[in-house]
Amino acid sequence: MRGAAFLLAACLVPAVAAGQSNSPAGSVSVPILPIELPFAFDGAPAPVPPEVVSRDPSGRVTVRVVRLSAPLRIDGRLEEPLYSTVPPISDFIQVEPQEGVPATERTEVWVSFDRDNIYVSFRCWETHPERLVANEMRRDNYAIFQGNDHIAFMFDTFYDRRNSVLFEFNPIGGRLDGQVTNERQFNGDWNPIWDLEPGRFEGGWTIEAAIPFKSLRYRAGRAQIWGFNVRRGNRWKNETSFLTPIPNALGDRGIFQASLAATLVGLEAPPGSKNIEIKPYVVSDVTTDRLVIPQISNDVDGDVGLDVKYGVTQNLTADFTYNTDFAQVEADEQQINLTRFSLFFPEKREFFLENLGLFGFGGASGDTPVLFYSRRIGLNGNRVIPIDVGGRLTGRAGRYSVGLLDIRTGDEVVSRTQATNFSVVRVKRDILRRSSIGLLYTGRSITPDGRGRNLAYGADGTFAFFDNLAINTYWAQTKSDGVSGDDISYRAQLDYSGDRYGVQVERLVVGDNFMPEVGFVRRDDMRKTAGAFRFSPRPMNIGSIRKFSWNAAMVHIENGSGRLETREAAADFGIEFQSSDRFGIGYSNNFEFLPRPFQIAPGVILPIGDYAFDSMRIGYTFGQQRPVSGSVSFEHGTFYSGRRTALSVTRGRMNLSPQFSVEPTYSVNWVDLPEGAFTTQLLGSRVTYTLTTRMFTSALVQFNSGNHIVSANVRLRWEYQPGSEFFVVYNEERDTFGPRFPELANRSLIVKINRLFRF
C-alpha cells in the first residue's frame, strides 16, 4: 500500500517528556501529536508503539525511529534507558549460505535521533565469541568487511530507492564509509564525519554510532522518510544476513540495493541550509628532482590553501577550493601493461570525491569510454599541475540530480602544460521505479597538446528491472579544434545477473576521432560486439562447496573500416567453497591484429600483422578471514608470435596483529618472442601499522621492471579531531637502470596540517 493518512498514529514515539534539560543520556521522549508523514512511501504499515519494526507478507519492512531527549553517550556500552525501554529491531534473514532462512546469530538494532545526530546501535550475539575475526583498524580498508566480522548499515536519505550512503565497521572499531549511486557504483573514498565506539559483553560485541545530520544530505523539510537496511557478516562461518529479505544473487552487494531496503519513519531532521564547512591548510615540503632541467636539490617550499563547503539547501551542496593541494594522497599502485592500450587509475583526491558517482556516464566499464575522468584535472602523466581555484555544485532537486564543476589550473613547465579551464555539467532525472536518463557536458579550454578547446556531450540511460536485470545505454560526441568526423560513440548493454544464471550482451562503438579531453578512452576506432553466459548452481549434497560456476564469453572487435582487430573466446570453471576460498581454471583463445608496430618491451617491437594465441590459467584464492590470505595464479600459453608464462600473487595479506599487517604482491611474466625475450616483474608490499582508529602509518614500496623504478610512499595520517588531519609524507623514486645503482630520481618530504571549522 502507498500513502500516508492511515500511518499518522503509528509514528508516535514513547516515554519521557521532550526538551527536559536534565534528562539522562539516551532518554526517549513522549509524543504530543501524531507525526504526519511528508510523502507517500513503499513499505509495510508503520509499527504501532511500543513496537519499532513491522513486516508484511510480501517481505517489506518498516522501522520506526525513536526521538531522544538527550544525546547518547557513544561508548559502546549500551547502558542508557533507550536499550531497556525500547524493544530492539531483530529477526535478520540469511542471504548466504541459505537464502531466506533466519540468521543463526541474533542481531539487535536501535535507531534513534536528537536535534543534531541520528544514532544506530547494535548488540551482536555470538555463540562462539572466541572465533570473532577482527584484525583491521585502518579506516577505509576493504578488509573490514571482506575478511572481518562486521556490520554495515545504509541510509537512503532522499528515499529515491536507488542512491544511499553506507557505513561499515568491525568489532574493534575499524570503519569504512561511502556513497552508492544507482544501486551499483560505490565510492568508498567519501569520508563524512561520524563517530562510533565498539564494546564487548560476555555473549558477543556491541557498537554505538552517531552520524551528525550535518554530514548528510536529504530532502527539504523537517519531517523525513528514509530508506534503511543493515547487513551482518559472520566471517568465521561465512554467513551474511540482512534486516530485509535479499536475493542471494546479490550477496554482500544487497546493501547497495536501496529498492529492497526497509522504510524508516518518524524522523525529524534539522534544516541544513546554513551548513558551512571551512578547511584551511598549511603545507611545507623539501624536494629533490633530478628529472627536471635545471635539477632541484633539497628545495624548501611551503604554501597555504582553502576548501569551503556550503549547504545551499538541504539537498544541494557547493564546494569551493583555492590553491588546492593533494600532497597527502596515497600513491597509485603500479601495474604491468602488456597491451597497447592505456591503464586506468582511480581518483583519490578529496575535493572530487563527494557525489562522484553522479558524474558517472553510461555505466562505463572495461573498454567503455569515461566521459568525465577527474584525474585529467590537476595531473598530466606523473606531473602535478597546480589547481588555482575551482567550484562544484552537486545534489538533488526533486527527481533531478545536478552536478556542476568549474576549475582553473595553472602552468607547469616540465610537462609544458598551459593554464586551462575545465567545466562539467551533469543532469540526471529519475524515471520509472529504479531507472534514470541524463545529459553530460564537459569542456576544456586548451587540449593537452595545445591545439585549442575540446567539448564532449552526450545522453545516457540506465534502466533497471526486477532485482537483476539492467540496461545501460548512451550516445556521445566530441568536438576538438582542427578535428572533424568520426567523433561519435554509443553503447547498448543488457546485463542479467541472477544467482543461477547470468547473461550479458553488449554493442559498443567508439569513433577514431572521439576524444573527450576531460575523460578517458582506453581504445578508439572500434566496433565491439560481446556476449557472456554464466551457469552457477548450488550443489545440495556437497557440504564443503557453496557454488559451482561455468562461464563462457566472446568478444569481437573491428575497426572503423571493418577490419577484425581483436577476437577473444574464453571459458572457465570455478568453485566457491563454504570457507570462502575459491578455485578457478580457465582457457582463452585470442586473435589480435596490430595496425602499427607495437613496442611491447624496451628493444622488443612486434611488427604489423595478425597474431593468434591461446592460454590456460589456474588459480586459488584463500579467504580473507584467514591469518594469511591472497590469490595465487599461474598462466601459460602462446602469446603473439611466441610464448608467455605468468605467475602472480595478488591481494596478499598477513595479519600479524589487529594493528600490524603486511600486504605483499608479486607478478612475473616470462615472454619469449622471435623479436626478443624479456621478463617483467612487479614486486611490492604495503605495510600498515595502525596506532588507533584515527591514526596510522603505512609504507607502499614497489618495484616495476617495466620502467626500472623502485618507489616508496610512506604516510602518517592522524585525524586529531573529526575532519581535521595532520600528515607526514615521504616519497622517493630510484632508477635501477642507471649507471649508478640505484640512482635517485626524485624524493620529497611533506608535512601538512588542515583544520575543519563547521558552522
Secondary structure, DSSP 8 states (H G I E B T S, - for coil): ---SGGGTGGG---SS-TT-TT--TT-B---SS----SS---SS----TT--EEE-TTS-EEEE-EEBSS----SS---STHHHHS--B---EEEESSTTSB-SS-EEEEEEE-SSEEEEEEEEE-S-GGG------STT-THHHHSS-EEEEEEETT--SS-EEEEEE-TT--EEEEEEETTTEEETT-----EEEEEEETTEEEEEEEEEGGG----SSSEEEEEEEEEEEETTTTEEEESS---TTTGGGGGG-GGGSEEEEEEE----TT-EEEEEEEEEEEEEESSSSS-EEEEEEEEEEEEEEEESSSSEEEEEEEEE--TTS---------SSS--------GGGTTTGGGG--TT--TTS-BS--GGGSSEETTEE--EEEEEEEEEEETTEEEEEEEEEE--BTTTTB--EEEEEEEEEEEETTTEEEEEEEEEESS-TTSS--EEEEEEEEEEEETTTEEEEEEEEEEEETTB-SS-EEEEEEEEEE-SSEEEEEEEEEE-TT---TTSB-S--SEEEEEEEEEE----SS-TTEEEEEEEEEEEEEE-TTS-EEEEEEEEEEEEEETTS-EEEEEEEEEEEEESS-EEEETTEEE-SEEEEEEEEEEEEEE-TTSSEEEEEEEEEEEETTEEEEEEEEEEEEEESSSSEEEEEEEEEEEEEETTEEEEEEEEEEEEEEEEETTEEEEEEEEEETTTTEEEEEEEEEEEEETTEEEEEEEEEEEETTSSSSSEEEEEEEEEEEE--EE-
